[in-house]
Amino acid sequence: MPISLIFGPVWRTLNPFCTVHLLGCRRANPDHGVAQLPAQVGRWPAAIGLFAFVWLELVAPERVTIPILLLWLTLYTVIMLFGCVWTALAGGR
């Protein structure tokens, strides 16, 4: 927090998922994806992700054990990297 107050939004620069995304989009516009989601989808993917995180934090049994946290981190990383690659492929079309 103090670093962000002094230097601005540092996480935007240091975020490893954004770095992978930008490296994949060197020849393409990173704002366009491979496919457009239907308008009915809206913000549901974000709501589901938030619900899953809150469930892990408050409800999940054995939520503070290392295997559960590693599983959660692995799933999150795989989903984010899949999204980065999916978006980066837009340059190939």
N, C-alpha and C positions, 0 to 999 in steps of 0.2 A: 504494500500500500504506500509506504513512504516513497519508494522509487517511482511509482506511478504518479504520485503527487508532484514530484520534482521533474521527472522527464516526460510525463504524459503516458499514453497507453502503451506500455512496454510489452505487455503480453501479446498484443497484436503482432509484434515483431518476433517475439520468441516462441510463439505457439508452433510446436512441431508439425501439427496437422496442416496449418496454413503453409508452412514451408514445403511440405510434400506436395500440396495442391499447386502452389505457384511453380515448383520445379516441373510438374507434369504439364502445366499450361504455358510453357515458354513460347510456344508458337500459336497459341490459341487465346481467345478471350476467356478469362477465368470466371466471368459472370454468367456464362451460358452453360447449361447442363446438356447431357446426352438426350434426355427426354423430359418433356414437360409433365408435371404431375397434374391430374385432373383438378379442376377448381374445387370439387367437393372435398378433396383431401384437406385443403386449407392448412391449418396449423396443428392438425392431429398428430403427426409424427413427433413434433416438439412436446406436445402435451403427454404423449405416451412415454417419451423419454424422461420427462420430469416426474411423472407418476412412478415410473420404475425406480428412479433415484430416491424419491421420498420413501417408497416402500422399503428399499434396501436400508435406508437410514433409520426408519422408525418401526418397521413391522417384522422384517425377515428374521427367522430364527438363526442364531449363531452368526449374526451380521458382522461381528467384529473379529471373526477368525481370519487368519491369513489366507486359507484356501478360497473363502468366499470373496474376499476383497480382490485377490488375484484373478478369480474368475470374472468378477465385475469389470476390472480394469482391462482384462483381455478382450471381453465382449465389446466394451466401449471402444477400444483401440481398433478392433477389426471393423466395426461398423463405421467409424470415422474414416479409416483409411479406404474402405470400400467407397464411401461417399466422395472422397478426394479423387480416387481413381476414376470413378464414374463421371465426375465433373470434368476431369482432365481429358477424358476421351472425347470430349466435345470438339476438340481441335482436329480429330481424325475424320470428322464427317463433313 
